[in-house]
Every structure is written in C-alpha cells, then in structure tokens.
Amino acid sequence: MGQVCSGRRAKPTTSSRPSSPPAPPPYSAPKSPTNITEQEKEGPPELSSHPALRNRENSTSDSSEPIQKPIPAHLRGKSLQKENWEDVENITAASTPQWRWSNTQCRAWLTEVLIVYGGRPSPVAHRLADGFRGWGPNLYMKEWKEWNSWLGADGQAIFALLMEEHRKEGAVPKEVEIEHYVKAEGSEYKQLEIRLRSG
C-alpha cells in the first residue's frame, strides 16, 4: 500500500563535470640527480676558502698564536668561574647567602635548603632551584609574596631564613636598605616592645 518517504530526493548519478585526475601526494621524495659535478662529489668547500675566513699570509701578527678574546669586564681581575665551582661544593643549607654569589651558588643554596629543611627529593629540589633567576642580591630583594607565589610554603620559609641571615657578614651590605626588611624589622621591634611592656 504505501511507502514511507524520507523527504530526501536521490541525487542523479550523472555528472556534468569532466573527471579530473587525482591530486598528487603532498610530498614526493626528490629524484636523485643524474648529473653530479666533481665538486659536489668531493663534499662542501672548506671554510678557509671563504675570503673572510682565509688565513692572510701578509698579516703582521704571528699566525701560530691563537686570537686572544678580551676578558669580559665582570670577569677582569679574578677568575670567578673556578672559584664558583669550588664554593658550590662548600655551600650547605646552613650557609649565609652572600651578596656577591653567582646564580650557580644561589641555586646550590636553594637546592640544599629545599632538600635539608624542606624534605624535597634531590631531583625535585634541583628542578625547583633551577627556576631561580638572578644572583646574590636577587635572593634578598625578592619579597615574601614572590617567594610564596614561586615555592608556596617552602618559599615562605626561605624568605624567613633570608630575614634571619640578611644582617650577617657577607649578606646584605650595611649601606643597602631593602624596604621589606626595614618594614618587617620595624614591626618586629614594635611587637617586641609591646610584649616587653605588657609582660
């Protein structure tokens, strides 16, 4: 009797467009060259063949001596690189962070603090300490909220350690006043005075 209609018409199968060849693949391997010159067989040219890199025969300086690079200004006078590695071995969690410490020394101290006081596994402590940017003054200049946002509770504790250490020998120079230490010390002294008066 009746058929159910889906409401869709069947499309005619005949197309008025001519069929096009299939598109080539997006990448095809390059074909090997058939004509290779003698120079290409030998390999790339040597760097000394470039005019800017040639060894000049007429040069007034002795070519047997290597070219000396100037020492960067921040390294003149002392060889800090050797000292830093020796000093890193002597840094412990109980060390007073020094104002003139390098980034490597600061990271070593932070690693030790996180392992010894924070109970972090060594790989985790190293990974966290590697996030430190700067050098000695940057340890002391970070405010509590920066330490907290970076390391959470460990950061708060590190800030407290630095508060304790900042007046010790080699830490913050006496000529330097860091605002958050001055504010904290002022409120500590006021609290201490209140306790002594009420006690």
Secondary structure, 3 states (H helix, E strand, C coil): CCCCCCCCCCCCCCCCCCCCCCCCCCCCCCCCCCCCCHHHHHCCCCHHHCHHHCCCCCCCCCCCCCCCCCCCHHHCCCCHHHHHHHHHHHCCCCCCCCCCCCHHHHHHHHHHHHHHCCCCCHHHHHHHHCCCCCCHHHHHHCCHHHHHHHHCHHHHHHHHHHHHHCCCCCCCCCCCCCHHHHHHHHHHHHHHHHHHHHC
